[in-house]
Amino acid sequence: MSNIIRNKQKTSRGQLCAWLGWYGVWVSFLAILIFFRFTAYIDTPSTGLGWSYLISTWIGHAALLSFLMVPLFLIVALIYPLKRTLTFIAVVLSSLGLTLLVLDSFVFDQYRFHINGFVLDLILNDTDGQIFDFSLTSKLIACMGVLGIFLTQIFAAKWLWSNLSKIRSARKGWLVSLVLFAALLGSHGIHAYAHAMYLFDVTRQARFYPVHFPTEAKKELAQWGISNPEAEKQAALLKKGSGVVHYPLQPMQCEKPLAQKNVLLIAVDSWRFDTADEQTAPNIANFANQYGTRFTNHYSGGNGTRTGVFSMFYGLPGTYWDAMASSSTPALMIQQLQQQDYEFGIFSNAKLTSPAFDKTVFSSIQNLRIDTVGNSSAERDIRLTDDWLEWLELKQQSKGSTKPFFGFLFYDAPHSYSPIAGYPEVFSPAWSSVNFLALNNNFDPTPFLNRYKNAVHFTDSQIGRVLRDLKQRNLLDNTLVIITADHGQEFNDNKKNYWGHGSNFTRYQLQVPLIIAGEGFTAGQTIDHATSHFDLAPTVLTDIAGCQNDVKDYSAGRHLLNSQTSERAPQWRLAGAVGNYGVIEPNRITVTYQTGQYEILSPEYETQPEASLNMTTFGQVLKEMSRFYK
């Protein structure tokens, strides 16, 4: 009862407002410390304006996020001035906000993008750990961190109340507020000027801060003569096309072959190009040596699952994803095989609803199997293999079933770094559990990489079951077998603190294995000319579906075996991510951002501040990204 009475005792509005102001300053201080994690990824500015923007944004934007709720609290304090209630709400909300900032810093550390609607959708729908599989250690550390933030906020709130009179008497609040406001104002002013003048030493920094929407006033400043027309023309080349998709450009001219071939496409999530050897993937390597052709210079069309699988089936850049998804346009490869009466066995470890392959690649398949049951990624790899073998057995037992099949097996254990419990530790020392919080630029990746390679070895054992079964059923001579990955996986290979995938456009996140066995592909052969996922659809449609169209009617790729330089893709590769894309040239990588800005990096991801756009290349890039729009 005494606590209730004390809670109802009103504190003066002046005290509440003063406390809220200083509490906001305290939260700003913590946010500034957390923001140091983001500034650590920004390349050292080369100009005074770049340094000014870094410092002002670091301080000003952290303060802005910290003070966002203060006006609401001030209104509440003026209307309902109860000390304990207001203090409790402020502590809880500030703790949640700081926790979210810390979490975002770790997400950015791993993937180089911030928590957004796409990430939240993945988290909310990943109820069984198919996408995010955190160890118990990581979860315990995270819980301890949240608890630590909450306790720190309680202590700070009490200390401020106890010393409020001393702090107020110092009369320094106006000076602190002036510094924070000046930093915020300066940050937005500098960015507005730099954006109009295309000063990338400034504008490239904006993406590193969460919930940051820097001021842009290009048209307004142009009226005052502040503009850079030549740079604006170059930046215009980077814009993606949009509109109603026209795919294919010409009606398909395909004639069903008299002797139809089966197609089995096996994809492994997050499979590095250098882990398809005899030690890491012995079953696949043995199959390649006996029956298949290896493509040693093969790149995915994206650094993540969405764009990687999209490019695999459509033969188009991932920049067309939204157009295909909004119209539920399936991959032409699937459509043509359906028209030729193929049966489809689609077995995926991860759900086909996130990313929405059920609304894109496979949208024309009735009764599509969406997911695979299992308590872990490794269990689901085993289960999908069992289910595929059973499906193929039932198909062969069906009376009069002579229809060809298209199989798609999408494995996942390497993505979650997890072989099945009790699986032999082929590579050691290996991490017993993955702790993402321990990863930094000085971390020795060997035990982490070994755990990953053990997971690859495990998934290879399941793929080995599939390949042996094909041989036992005498199906190898009548089946085109394709084994590849949606994207690669990085283990800080360039010493830039990049781990996993989806965060850059280096070879470690884009280059993947590709082994193909079937008619026209020489057993044991190695091909080193440049190929990509864009080339898979033209190869299948030409060799399997008998399509005579120019491949430019429906794809950005070429036939995989076409080694003629004049007929191969130009000397650049286009790779997509969620929200942006990269152009990979022999000696550099150009990365674009949703803000309309870009930066040019070396293959090792070193900033190249003096480099300029290759206008010829980006003329071709723009054409490729827009030619399928009406």
For each residue, the residues with C-beta under 8 A, 3 or more apart:
1: 4 5
2: 5 6
3: 6 7
4: 1 7 8
5: 1 2 8 9
6: 2 3 9 84
7: 3 4 82 83 84 85
8: 4 5 82
9: 5 6 83
10: 81 82 83
11: 15 16 81 82 83
12: 15 16 81
13: 16 17 77 78 81
14: 17 18
15: 11 12 18 19 83 164
16: 11 12 13 19 20 77 81 83 86
17: 13 14 20 21 74 77 78
18: 14 15 21 22 164 167 168 173
19: 15 16 22 23 87 160 161 164
20: 16 17 23 24 70 73 74 77 86 90
21: 17 18 24 25 70 173 177
22: 18 19 25 26 160 164 167 173
23: 19 20 26 27 90 94 156 157 160
24: 20 21 27 28 66 67 70
25: 21 22 28 29 173 176 180
26: 22 23 29 30 156 160
27: 23 24 30 31 66 94 97 98
28: 24 25 31 32 62 63 66 67 180
29: 25 26 32 33
30: 26 27 33 34 66 98 152
31: 27 28 34 35 62 63 65 66 98 101
32: 28 29 35 36 58 59 62 63
33: 29 30 36
34: 30 31 37 62 98 101 102 105
35: 31 32 38 39 58 61 62 101 209
36: 32 33 39 40 58
37: 34 40 105 108 109
38: 35 41 42 105 108 208 209 210
39: 35 36 42 54 58 208
40: 36 37
41: 38 108 112 208 497
42: 38 39 45 54 205 208
43: 204 607
44:
45: 42 49 50 51 53 54 201 202 205
46: 50 201 609
47: 50 51 199 201 202
48: 51 52
49: 45 52 53 190 194 199 201 202
50: 45 46 47 53 54 199 201 202 205
51: 45 47 48 54 55
52: 48 49 55 56 186 190
53: 45 49 50 56 57 187 190 191 194 202 205
54: 39 42 45 50 51 57 58 205
55: 51 52 58 59 183
56: 52 53 59 60 183 184 186 187 190
57: 53 54 60 61 183 187 191 205 206 209 212 214
58: 32 35 36 39 54 55 61 62
59: 32 55 56 62 63 179 180 183
60: 56 57 63 64 180 181 182 183 184 185 186 187
61: 35 57 58 64 65 184 187 209 212
62: 28 31 32 34 35 58 59 65 66
63: 28 31 32 59 60 66 67 180 183 184
64: 60 61 67 68 184
65: 31 61 62 68 97 101 210 211
66: 24 27 28 30 31 62 63 94 97
67: 24 28 63 64 70 71 180
68: 64 65
69: 72 73 90 93 94 97
70: 20 21 24 67 73 74
71: 67 74 75
72: 69 75 76
73: 20 69 70 76 77 86 89 90
74: 17 20 70 71 77 78
75: 71 72 78 79
76: 72 73 79 80 86 89
77: 13 16 17 20 73 74 80 81 86
78: 13 17 74 75 81
79: 75 76
80: 76 77 85 86
81: 10 11 12 13 16 77 78 86
82: 7 8 10 11 85 86
83: 7 9 10 11 15 16 86 87 161
84: 6 7 87 88
85: 7 80 82 88 89
86: 16 20 73 76 77 80 81 82 83 89 90
87: 19 83 84 90 91 157 161
88: 84 85 91 92
89: 73 76 85 86 92 93
90: 20 23 69 73 86 87 93 94 157
91: 87 88 94 95 150 153 154 157
92: 88 89 95 96 150
93: 69 89 90 96 97
94: 23 27 66 69 90 91 97 98 153
95: 91 92 98 99 146 149 150 153
96: 92 93 99 100
97: 27 65 66 69 93 94 100 101
98: 27 30 31 34 94 95 101 102 149 153
99: 95 96 102 103 145 146 149
100: 96 97 103 104 115
101: 31 34 35 65 97 98 104 105 210
102: 34 98 99 105 106 145 149
103: 99 100 106 107 115 142
104: 100 101 107 108 114 115 210
105: 34 37 38 101 102 108 109
106: 102 103 109 110 436 437
107: 103 104 110 111 113 114 115 119
108: 37 38 41 104 105 111 112 113 114 208 210
109: 37 105 106 439 497 499
110: 106 107 436 439 499 500 503
111: 107 108 500 501 502 503
112: 41 108 498 502 503 504
113: 107 108 116 119 502 503 578 579
114: 104 107 108 210 211
115: 100 103 104 107 119 120 210
116: 113 119 120 579
117: 120 121
118: 121 122 578 579
119: 107 113 115 116 122 123
120: 115 116 117 123 124
121: 117 118 124 125 354
122: 118 119 125 126 131 132 354
123: 119 120 126 132
124: 120 121
125: 121 122 351 353 354
126: 122 123 129 130 131 132 354
127:
128: 375
129: 126 132 133 134 376 377 416
130: 126 133 349 350 351 371 377 380 412
131: 122 126 350 354
132: 122 123 126 129
133: 129 130 376 377 416 417 418 434
134: 129 138 139 142 434 436
135: 138 139 433 434 435
136: 139 140 433
137: 140 141 433 435
138: 134 135 141 142 433 434 435 436 437
139: 134 135 136 142 143
140: 136 137 143 144
141: 137 138 144 145 435 437
142: 103 134 138 139 145 146 437
143: 139 140 146 147
144: 140 141 147 148
145: 99 102 141 142 148 149
146: 95 99 142 143 149 150
147: 143 144 150 151
148: 144 145 151 152
149: 95 98 99 102 145 146 152 153
150: 91 92 95 146 147 153 154
151: 147 148 154 155
152: 30 148 149 155 156
153: 91 94 95 98 149 150 156 157
154: 91 150 151 157 158
155: 151 152 158 159
156: 23 26 152 153 159 160
157: 23 87 90 91 153 154 160 161
158: 154 155 161 162
159: 155 156 162 163
160: 19 22 23 26 156 157 163 164 167
161: 19 83 87 157 158 164
162: 158 159
163: 159 160 166 167
164: 15 18 19 22 160 161 167 168
165: 168 169
166: 163 169 170
167: 18 22 160 163 164 170 172 173
168: 18 164 165 171 173
169: 165 166
170: 166 167
171: 168 174
172: 167 175 176
173: 18 21 22 25 167 168 176 177
174: 171 177 178
175: 172 178 179
176: 25 172 173 179 180
177: 21 173 174 180 181
178: 174 175 181 182
179: 59 175 176 182 183
180: 25 28 59 60 63 67 176 177 183 184
181: 60 177 178 184 185
182: 60 178 179 185 186
183: 55 56 57 59 60 63 179 180 186 187
184: 56 60 61 63 64 180 181 187 188
185: 60 181 182 188 189
186: 52 56 60 182 183 189 190
187: 53 56 57 60 61 183 184 190 191 214
188: 184 185 191 192 214 215
189: 185 186 192 193 215
190: 49 52 53 56 186 187 193 194 202
191: 53 57 187 188 194 195 202 203 206 214 215 216
192: 188 189 195 196 214 215 216 217 221
193: 189 190 196 197 199 221 226
194: 49 53 190 191 197 198 199 201 202 203
195: 191 192 198 202 203 214 215 216 217 218
196: 192 193 216 217 218 221 222 226 227 228
197: 193 194 226 227 228 231
198: 194 195 203 228 231 232 235
199: 47 49 50 193 194 202 203
200: 203 204 597 598 599 609
201: 45 46 47 49 50 194 204 609
202: 45 47 49 50 53 190 191 194 195 199 205
203: 191 194 195 198 199 200 206 214 595 597
204: 43 200 201 207 597 599
205: 42 45 50 53 54 57 202 208 209
206: 57 191 203 209 212 214 595 597
207: 204 212 593 595 597
208: 38 39 41 42 108 205
209: 35 38 57 61 205 206 212
210: 38 65 101 104 108 114 115
211: 65 114
212: 57 61 206 207 209
213:
214: 57 187 188 191 192 195 203 206
215: 188 189 191 192 195
216: 191 192 195 196
217: 192 195 196 220 221
218: 195 196 221 222 227
219: 222 223
220: 217 223 224
221: 192 193 196 217 218 224 226 227
222: 196 218 219 225 226 227
223: 219 220
224: 220 221
225: 222
226: 193 196 197 221 222
227: 196 197 218 221 222 232
228: 196 197 198 231 232
229: 232 233
230: 233 234
231: 197 198 228 234 235
232: 198 227 228 229 235 236
233: 229 230 236 237
234: 230 231 237 612 613 615 618
235: 198 231 232 238 596 597 598
236: 232 233 239
237: 233 234 613 615 618 619 621 622
238: 235 592 596 598 618 622
239: 236 596 622
240: 319 581 625 626
241: 319 622 625 626 627 628 629
242: 323 629
243: 323 629 630
244: 323 327 629 630
245: 320 323 324 327 329 628 629 630
246: 249 628 629 630
247: 314 316 320 324 329 332 554 628
248: 251 252 332 549 553 554
249: 246 552 553 554 627 628
250: 549 550 553
251: 248
252: 248 332 336 547 549 553 554
253: 547 548 549
254: 336 339 340 541 545 546 547 548 549
255: 546 548
256: 260 340 545 546
257: 260 261 544 546
258:
259:
260: 256 257 340 342 404 544
261: 257 404 478 479 480 518 519 543 544
262: 404 405 406 407 475 478 479 480
263: 337 342 404 405 406 407 479 480 482 540 544
264: 405 406 407 409 466 470 479 480 481 482
265: 312 406 407 408 409 482 484
266: 409 411 463 466 481 482 483 484
267: 309 312 408 409 410 411 483 484 485 486
268: 271 411 412 414 456 459 463 483 484 485 486
269: 305 349 350 410 411 412 414 415 485 486 487
270: 414 415 485 486 487 488 489 500 501
271: 268 275 276 414 456 484 485 488 489 512 513
272: 275 452 456 485 488 489 508 511 512 513
273: 276 298 488 507 511 512 513
274: 277
275: 271 272 280 281 452 453 456 513
276: 271 273 280 281 284 285 288 294 513 515
277: 274 280 281 285
278: 281 282 285 286
279: 282 426
280: 275 276 277 427 453 456 457 460
281: 275 276 277 278 284 285 456 457 460 463
282: 278 279 285 286 457 460 464
283: 286 287 460 461 463 464 467
284: 276 281 287 288 460 463 464 467 483 513 515
285: 276 277 278 281 282 288 289
286: 278 282 283 289 290
287: 283 284 290 291 292 464 467 481 483 515 517
288: 276 284 285 291 292 293 294 483 515 517 524
289: 285 286 292 523 524
290: 286 287 523 524
291: 287 288 476 481 517 523
292: 287 288 289 481 483 515 516 517 521 523 524
293: 288 515 516 517 521 522 523 524 525 526 527
294: 276 288 513 514 515 525 526 527
295: 298 514 515 516 527 528 531 560
296: 526 527 528
297: 511 527 528 529 530 531
298: 273 295 484 511 512 513 514 531 532 533
299: 507 510 511 512 530 531 532 533 573 575 584
300: 303 307 308 311 312 485 486 487 488 510 511 512 532 533 575
301: 307 308 310 311 312 316 317 318 532 533 534 574 575 576
302: 306 307 308 310 311 318 486 487 510 575 576 577
303: 300 307 308 487 488 501 502 503 504 505 509 510 575 576 577 582
304: 307 308 486 487 501 502 577 578
305: 269 308 309 350 355 486 487
306: 302 309 310 318 321 355 578
307: 300 301 302 303 304 310 311 317 318 321 487 575 576 577 578
308: 300 301 302 303 304 305 311 312 485 486 487 533
309: 267 305 306 312 313 355 357 361 410 486
310: 301 302 306 307 313 314 316 318 320 321 324 360 361 576
311: 300 301 302 307 308 314 315 316 317 318 532 533 534 576
312: 265 267 300 301 308 309 484 486 533 536 537
313: 309 310 331 333 334 361 536 537
314: 247 310 311 320 324 331 332 333 361 537 555
315: 311 332 333 533 534 535 536 537 538 551 554 555 556 557
316: 247 301 310 311 320 534 555 556 628
317: 301 307 311 320 534 556 574 576 581 624 625
318: 301 302 306 307 310 311 321 575 576 577 581
319: 240 241 576 581 625
320: 245 247 310 314 316 317 323 324 625 628
321: 306 307 310 318 324 325 360 576
322: 325 326
323: 242 243 244 245 320 326 327 329 628 629
324: 245 247 310 314 320 321 327 328 329 360
325: 321 322 328 356 359 360
326: 322 323
327: 244 245 323 324
328: 324 325 359 360 363
329: 245 247 323 324 360 363
330: 334 335 360 361 362 363 364 365
331: 313 314 334 335 360 361 362 537
332: 247 248 252 314 315 335 336 537 541 554
333: 313 314 315 336 337 537 540 541 545
334: 313 330 331 337 338 344 361 362 364 365 406
335: 330 331 332 338 339 364
336: 252 254 332 333 339 340 541 545 547
337: 263 333 334 340 342 344 406 544 545
338: 334 335 341 342 344 364 365
339: 254 335 336
340: 254 256 260 336 337 404 545
341: 338 403 404
342: 260 263 337 338 403 404 405 406
343: 395 401 403 404 405 406
344: 334 337 338 365 405 406 407 408
345: 388 391 392 395 405 406 407 408
346: 352 362 365 368 369 407 408
347: 369 372 384 387 388 391 407 408 409 410
348: 351 352 369 370 371 372 384 408 409 410
349: 130 269 372 374 377 380 381 384 410 411 412 413
350: 130 131 269 305 354 371 410 412 415
351: 125 130 348 354 370 371
352: 346 348 356 357 358 362 368 369 370 371
353: 125 356 357 358 370 371
354: 121 122 125 126 131 350 351
355: 305 306 309 360
356: 325 352 353 359 360
357: 309 352 353 360 361 362
358: 352 353 362 363 368 370
359: 325 328 356 363
360: 310 321 324 325 328 329 330 331 355 356 357 363
361: 309 310 313 314 330 331 334 357
362: 330 331 334 346 352 357 358 365 368
363: 328 329 330 358 359 360
364: 330 334 335 338
365: 330 334 338 344 346 362 368
366:
367:
368: 346 352 358 362 365
369: 346 347 348 352 372
370: 348 351 352 353 358
371: 130 348 350 351 352 353
372: 347 348 349 369 380 383 384 387
373: 380 383
374: 349 377 379 380 382 383
375: 128 379
376: 129 133 379 380 416 418 420
377: 129 130 133 349 374 380 381 412 413 415 416 418
378: 381 382 413 416 418 419 420 421 423 455 458
379: 374 375 376 382 383 420
380: 130 349 372 373 374 376 377 383 384 412
381: 349 377 378 384 385 411 412 413 420 458 459 462
382: 374 378 379 385 386 420 462
383: 372 373 374 379 380 386 387
384: 347 348 349 372 380 381 387 388 409 410 411
385: 381 382 388 389 409 462 463 465 466
386: 382 383 389 390
387: 347 372 383 384 390 391
388: 345 347 384 385 391 392 407 409 466
389: 385 386 392 393 465 466 469
390: 386 387 393 394
391: 345 347 387 388 394 395
392: 345 388 389 395 396 405 407 469 473
393: 389 390 396 397
394: 390 391 397 398
395: 343 345 391 392 398 401 405
396: 392 393 401 473
397: 393 394 401
398: 394 395 401
399:
400:
401: 343 395 396 397 398
402:
403: 341 342 343
404: 260 261 262 263 340 341 342 343
405: 262 263 264 342 343 344 345 392 395
406: 262 263 264 265 334 337 342 343 344 345
407: 262 263 264 265 344 345 346 347 388 392
408: 265 267 344 345 346 347 348
409: 264 265 266 267 347 348 384 385 388 463 466
410: 267 269 309 347 348 349 350 384 486
411: 266 267 268 269 349 381 384 414 459 462 463
412: 130 268 269 349 350 377 380 381 415 416 459
413: 349 377 378 381 416 418 419 420 455 456 458 459
414: 268 269 270 271 411 417 452 455 456 459 489
415: 269 270 350 377 412 489
416: 129 133 376 377 378 412 413 455
417: 133 414 431 434 448 451 452 455
418: 133 376 377 378 413 455
419: 378 413 423 454 455 457 458
420: 376 378 379 381 382 413 423 458
421: 378
422:
423: 378 419 420 454 457 458
424:
425: 428 430 454
426: 279 453 454 457
427: 280 430 449 450 451 453 454 457
428: 425 450
429: 446 447 450
430: 425 427 447 450 451 454
431: 417 434 435 447 448 450 451
432:
433: 135 136 137 138
434: 133 134 135 138 417 431 448 451
435: 135 137 138 141 431 438 439
436: 106 110 134 138 439 499
437: 106 138 141 142
438: 435 443
439: 109 110 435 436 443 448 492 497 499
440: 443 497
441: 492 495 496 497
442:
443: 438 439 440 448 492
444: 447
445: 448 449 491 492
446: 429 449 450
447: 429 430 431 444 450 451
448: 417 431 434 439 443 445 451 452 491
449: 427 445 446 452 453 491
450: 427 428 429 430 431 446 447 453 454
451: 417 427 430 431 434 447 448 454 455
452: 272 275 414 417 448 449 455 456 489 491
453: 275 280 426 427 449 450 456 457
454: 419 423 425 426 427 430 450 451 457 458
455: 378 413 414 416 417 418 419 451 452 458 459
456: 268 271 272 275 280 281 413 414 452 453 459 460
457: 280 281 282 419 423 426 427 453 454 460 461
458: 378 381 413 419 420 423 454 455 461 462
459: 268 381 411 412 413 414 455 456 462 463
460: 280 281 282 283 284 456 457 463 464
461: 283 457 458 464 465
462: 381 382 385 411 458 459 465 466
463: 266 268 281 283 284 385 409 411 459 460 466 467 483
464: 282 283 284 287 460 461 467 468
465: 385 389 461 462 468 469
466: 264 266 385 388 389 409 462 463 469 470
467: 283 284 287 463 464 470 471 481
468: 464 465 471 472
469: 389 392 465 466 472 473
470: 264 466 467 473 475 476 479 481
471: 467 468 474 475 476
472: 468 469
473: 392 396 469 470
474: 471 477
475: 262 470 471 478 479
476: 291 470 471 479 481 517
477: 474
478: 261 262 475
479: 261 262 263 264 470 475 476 518
480: 261 262 263 264 516 517 518 519 540 543 544
481: 264 266 287 291 292 467 470 476 515 516 517 518
482: 263 264 265 266 514 515 516 536
483: 266 267 268 284 287 288 292 463 513 514 515 516
484: 265 266 267 268 271 298 312 512 513 514 515 533 536
485: 267 268 269 270 271 272 300 308 488 512 513
486: 267 268 269 270 300 302 304 305 308 309 312 410 512
487: 269 270 300 302 303 304 305 307 308 501 502 509 510 512
488: 270 271 272 273 300 303 485 501 507 508 509 510 511 512
489: 270 271 272 414 415 452 500 501 508 509
490: 493 494 498 499 500 501 503 504 506 508 509
491: 445 448 449 452 499 508
492: 439 441 443 445 495 496 497 498 499
493: 490 498 506 508
494: 490 498 506 508 604 605
495: 441 492
496: 441 492 504 604 605
497: 41 109 439 440 441 492
498: 112 490 492 493 494 503 504 506 508 509 605
499: 109 110 436 439 490 491 492
500: 110 111 270 489 490 503
501: 111 270 303 304 487 488 489 490 509
502: 111 112 113 303 304 487 509 577 578
503: 110 111 112 113 303 490 498 500 509
504: 112 303 490 496 498 509 582 591 605
505: 303 509 510 575 577 582 584 589 591
506: 490 493 494 498 509 510 589 603 604 605
507: 273 299 488 510 511 603
508: 272 488 489 490 491 493 494 498 511
509: 303 487 488 489 490 498 501 502 503 504 505 506
510: 299 300 302 303 487 488 505 506 507 573 575 584
511: 272 273 297 298 299 300 488 507 508
512: 271 272 273 298 299 300 484 485 486 487 488
513: 271 272 273 275 276 284 294 298 483 484 485
514: 294 295 298 482 483 484 531
515: 276 284 287 288 292 293 294 295 481 482 483 484
516: 292 293 295 480 481 482 483 521 539 560
517: 287 288 291 292 293 476 480 481 521 523
518: 261 479 480 481 521 543
519: 261 480 543
520: 543 561
521: 292 293 516 517 518 525 561
522: 293 525
523: 289 290 291 292 293 517
524: 288 289 290 292 293
525: 293 294 521 522
526: 293 294 296
527: 293 294 295 296 297 531 560 561 563
528: 295 296 297
529: 297 563 568
530: 297 299 568 569 573
531: 295 297 298 299 514 527 535 560
532: 298 299 300 301 311 535 557 569 573
533: 298 299 300 301 308 311 312 315 484 536 557
534: 301 311 315 316 317 537 538 555 556 557 558 569
535: 315 531 532 538 539 557 558 559 560
536: 312 313 315 482 484 533 539 540 557 560
537: 312 313 314 315 331 332 333 534 540 541 554 555 557
538: 315 534 535 541 542 551 554 555 557 558 559 560
539: 516 535 536 542 543 559 560 561
540: 263 333 480 536 537 543 544 545
541: 254 332 333 336 537 538 544 545 547 549 551 554
542: 538 539 545 546 547 551 559
543: 261 480 518 519 520 539 540 559
544: 257 260 261 263 337 480 540 541
545: 254 256 333 336 337 340 540 541 542
546: 254 255 256 257 542
547: 252 253 254 336 541 542
548: 253 254 255
549: 248 250 252 253 254 541 553 554
550: 250 553
551: 315 538 541 542 554 555 557 558 559
552: 249 555
553: 248 249 250 252 549 550
554: 247 248 249 252 315 332 537 538 541 549 551
555: 314 315 316 534 537 538 551 552
556: 315 316 317 534 569 574 624
557: 315 532 533 534 535 536 537 538 551 569
558: 534 535 538 551 562 567 568 569
559: 535 538 539 542 543 551 562
560: 295 516 527 531 535 536 538 539
561: 520 521 527 539
562: 558 559 567 568
563: 527 529 568
564: 567 568
565: 568
566:
567: 558 562 564
568: 529 530 558 562 563 564 565
569: 530 532 534 556 557 558 572 573
570: 617 620
571: 585 586 617
572: 569 583 584 585 617 620 621
573: 299 510 530 532 569 583 584
574: 301 317 556 581 582 583 584 621 624 625
575: 299 300 301 302 303 307 318 505 510 581 582 583 584
576: 301 302 303 307 310 311 317 318 319 321 580 581
577: 302 303 304 307 318 502 505 580 581 582
578: 113 118 304 306 307 502
579: 113 116 118 594
580: 576 577 591 592 593 594
581: 240 317 318 319 574 575 576 577 592 625
582: 303 504 505 574 575 577 589 590 591 592
583: 572 573 574 575 589 590 592 617 618 621
584: 299 505 510 572 573 574 575 589
585: 571 572 588 589 590 614 617
586: 571
587: 602 603
588: 585 600 601 602 603 608 611
589: 505 506 582 583 584 585 600 601 602 603 605
590: 582 583 585 598 599 600 601 613 618
591: 504 505 580 582 598 599 600 601
592: 238 580 581 582 583 597 598
593: 207 580 596 597 598
594: 579 580
595: 203 206 207
596: 235 238 239 593
597: 200 203 204 206 207 235 592 593
598: 200 235 238 590 591 592 593 613
599: 200 204 590 591 607
600: 588 589 590 591 607 608 611 612 613
601: 588 589 590 591 605 606 607 608
602: 587 588 589 605 606 608
603: 506 507 587 588 589
604: 494 496 506
605: 494 496 498 504 506 589 601 602
606: 601 602
607: 43 599 600 601
608: 588 600 601 602 611
609: 46 200 201
610:
611: 588 600 608
612: 234 600
613: 234 237 590 598 600 617 618
614: 585 617 618
615: 234 237 618 619
616: 619 620
617: 570 571 572 583 585 613 614 620 621
618: 234 237 238 583 590 613 614 615 621 622
619: 237 615 616 622 623
620: 570 572 616 617 623 624
621: 237 572 574 583 617 618 624 625
622: 237 238 239 241 618 619 625 626
623: 619 620 626 627
624: 317 556 574 620 621 627
625: 240 241 317 319 320 574 581 621 622
626: 240 241 622 623 629
627: 241 249 623 624
628: 241 245 246 247 249 316 320 323
629: 241 242 243 244 245 246 323 626
630: 243 244 245 246
